[in-house]
Amino acid sequence: MNSKQNLKIRLYFTATITIAIFSLLLWNYFHGGVPSHHILQRKDLPEISNGWGAILLPMLTWFLLKRMQKRIVIHEDGSISNGTKNTVYAFLAALIYGMLLAVFFTFGIRDLPFYMLIGLLVIALFYPIFRSECLLGFVIGMTYTFGAILPTGIGLLFMTLGAIIHLGIRPAILFVVKKSVQLFSSVNEKAS
């Protein structure tokens, strides 16, 4: 895929997200006002308006799509690479994950969203959740309920923790397991 196609895809996707967030904010404005959320749901902490999503979400989409393009490959015959499929699947999985978190929180199921967020740290052992498509899907999935600012902050925190786990802790665990298996097999050979 050439740079002209990349730019076209980024423009279309960013324009779609921009239209969607402005439509949501306009609808909110005429139906009770644009909601605001206190940080950590504490009244003594600052309140953030969902209106900031009109600036943040298009910029975030544009930036993250640029980062994602390194793994997206569309061949001349129109076929797509496995890396492209994995990028799309990761985006969709993060989108659904964010939507489920928002739905459970909206319906007052407080424990499940907490466990889902902790579950992200377990998922980070097996999959690199720190990738751009994961953040973008997560933020878009939660934007309707929480606006764009809070999910972006939470997503960045979990991206950082996910990178530490996947790039630091996971290799250490694999190293220990590998050495343990080698030690165990050498003990078994000596015992034979």
C-alpha positions in Angstrom: 0.0 0.0 0.0 1.5 3.3 -1.0 1.5 6.5 1.0 -1.4 8.0 -0.9 -3.6 5.1 0.0 -2.4 5.3 3.6 -3.3 9.0 3.7 -6.7 8.3 2.2 -7.6 5.6 4.8 -6.4 7.9 7.6 -8.5 10.8 6.3 -11.6 8.7 5.9 -11.3 7.0 9.3 -10.5 10.3 11.1 -13.3 12.1 9.3 -15.7 9.3 10.3 -14.6 9.5 14.0 -14.8 13.3 13.9 -18.3 13.3 12.5 -19.3 10.7 15.1 -18.0 12.6 18.1 -19.4 15.9 16.9 -22.8 14.2 16.3 -22.7 12.7 19.8 -21.8 16.1 21.4 -24.5 17.9 19.4 -27.1 15.3 20.4 -26.0 15.6 24.1 -26.1 19.4 23.9 -29.8 19.4 22.8 -30.8 16.6 25.2 -29.8 17.8 28.6 -26.3 19.2 28.0 -22.8 17.7 27.4 -22.0 15.5 30.3 -18.9 16.0 32.5 -17.2 13.4 34.7 -15.2 13.8 37.9 -11.9 12.1 38.0 -12.2 8.8 39.9 -15.8 9.7 40.5 -14.8 12.0 43.4 -16.6 15.3 43.7 -13.5 16.9 45.2 -11.5 16.2 42.1 -11.8 18.2 38.8 -14.6 17.7 36.4 -13.8 17.0 32.7 -16.4 17.8 30.0 -17.0 15.3 27.2 -16.7 18.3 24.9 -12.9 17.9 25.0 -13.4 14.7 23.0 -14.1 16.9 19.9 -10.4 17.9 20.0 -8.8 14.8 21.4 -10.5 12.0 19.6 -9.8 13.1 16.0 -6.2 14.0 16.9 -5.7 10.6 18.7 -7.2 8.8 15.7 -5.0 10.5 13.3 -1.8 9.9 15.4 -2.6 6.2 16.2 -3.6 5.4 12.6 -0.2 6.7 11.5 1.5 4.4 14.0 -0.7 1.4 12.9 0.2 1.9 9.2 3.6 0.3 9.8 1.9 -3.1 10.3 -0.8 -2.7 7.7 0.1 -4.2 4.3 -2.3 -4.4 1.4 -0.7 -6.1 -1.6 -1.1 -5.0 -5.2 -3.7 -7.7 -5.9 -5.9 -6.4 -3.0 -5.0 -9.2 -0.6 -4.0 -8.2 3.0 -1.2 -9.6 5.2 -1.6 -11.5 8.4 -0.2 -8.5 10.3 -3.1 -6.4 8.9 -5.7 -8.9 9.9 -4.1 -9.1 13.4 -4.2 -5.3 13.7 -7.9 -5.2 12.7 -8.8 -8.0 15.1 -6.9 -6.3 17.9 -8.8 -3.1 17.2 -12.1 -4.8 17.2 -11.3 -6.8 20.4 -10.3 -3.6 22.2 -13.4 -1.8 20.9 -15.7 -4.6 22.2 -13.7 -4.7 25.5 -14.2 -1.0 26.0 -17.9 -1.1 25.1 -18.4 -4.0 27.6 -16.7 -2.0 30.3 -18.9 1.0 29.6 -22.1 -1.1 29.5 -21.3 -2.9 32.8 -20.4 0.4 34.5 -23.6 2.1 33.1 -25.8 -0.7 34.5 -24.2 -0.4 37.9 -22.2 -3.6 37.9 -19.2 -2.2 39.7 -17.1 -5.3 40.4 -17.0 -6.7 36.8 -15.4 -3.6 35.2 -12.7 -3.6 38.0 -11.9 -7.3 37.3 -11.9 -6.6 33.5 -9.3 -3.8 34.0 -7.2 -6.1 36.1 -7.7 -8.8 33.5 -6.0 -6.5 31.0 -2.8 -7.0 33.0 -3.1 -10.8 32.6 -3.9 -10.4 28.9 -0.7 -8.3 28.6 1.3 -11.4 29.5 0.1 -13.1 26.3 -0.6 -10.2 23.9 1.0 -6.8 23.4 -1.9 -4.6 24.5 0.3 -1.6 24.3 -0.1 -1.3 20.5 -1.9 1.7 19.0 -4.9 -0.3 17.7 -5.7 -1.5 21.2 -5.7 2.0 22.6 -7.8 3.4 19.7 -10.4 0.6 20.0 -10.5 0.9 23.8 -11.0 4.7 23.7 -13.6 4.6 20.9 -15.5 1.8 22.8 -15.8 3.9 25.9 -16.3 7.4 24.4 -20.1 7.3 24.3 -20.3 6.7 28.1 -17.2 8.5 29.5 -16.1 10.9 26.8 -12.7 10.6 25.3 -10.4 12.1 28.0 -10.9 9.6 30.8 -10.7 6.5 28.6 -7.5 7.9 27.0 -5.9 8.4 30.4 -6.9 5.0 31.5 -5.8 3.5 28.2 -2.4 5.1 28.4 -1.9 3.9 31.9 -2.8 0.3 30.9 -0.7 0.6 27.8 2.3 1.5 29.9 1.6 -1.3 32.4 1.0 -3.7 29.5 4.3 -2.7 27.9 6.2 -3.3 31.2 4.5 -6.7 31.6 4.8 -7.9 28.0 8.3 -6.6 27.4 9.8 -7.0 30.8 8.0 -9.4 33.1 7.0 -11.9 30.4 10.5 -12.5 29.1 11.7 -13.0 32.7 9.0 -15.6 33.3 9.8 -17.4 30.1 13.5 -17.3 30.9 12.8 -18.9 34.4 10.5 -21.5 32.9 13.1 -22.4 30.2 15.9 -22.7 32.7 13.6 -24.8 35.0 12.8 -27.2 32.1 16.4 -27.5 31.2 17.4 -28.2 34.8 14.6 -30.7 35.2 15.5 -32.5 32.0 19.2 -32.6 33.0 18.3 -34.1 36.4 16.1 -36.7 34.7 19.0 -37.6 32.3 21.4 -38.1 35.2 18.8 -40.2 37.0 18.4 -42.5 34.0 
